[in-house]
Structures are given as structure tokens and as C-alpha cells.
Amino acid sequence: MNFETKNKAYKSIMLIIITALITFIITTTGMHNITNTKTENEDFQANYINISQSAEDITTKIELVKKCLENKYIGELDEENMKEMAIKGYVAGLRR
């Protein structure tokens, strides 16, 4: 290979590496801001404490948790699976 061909190949490889690095940095920064902001984490903890202290009825507790998940959870919520697992968890509490 002559010098000009090697230089083009080098430039192409460096461009790909730089593009991948920039994409990684932007994605990582965005995901960090979405998932780990201090105010959201404190808000979630405050909601959890309020749920455990203020709600006496199981239905009220589940509704409060559901509202928190609807506001904070990024993916889709599978309502039927959540109901089934809540019932299983309730029954599993008998084993203690």
C-alpha cells in the first residue's frame, strides 16, 4: 500500500472510533441524568416512607406504589403480572 491509501484508511478508522466514543459519552450522560438524579431518588425514598407510614389499608398502599411506578418507571407496566405477583407476595408473607 502506498502512503495515501494508508492515510485514508487511518482517517476512516479514527473517524469511526471518535464517532463511537462521542455516542458512548452522550448516551452514558443521558442515561445517568435520567436514572440517577438526586432529587428523583430522594422523592422516591420520601414516597416510600410515606407509603409505609401513612397507608393502613393494603389497597391504598398498592395504589400509592402504582402511582409512583407510573411516574418513575421508564418501561411498560404489565398490570396483570403485577397483580398476580402482589397476590403471591401477600401469600408468601404467611411463611414467616
ABEGO torsion letter per residue (X at the ends): XBAAAAAAAAAAAAAAAAAAAAAAAAAAAAAAAAAABAAAAAAAAAAAAAAAAABABAAAAAAAAAAAAAAABABBBBAAAAAAAAAAAAAAAAAX
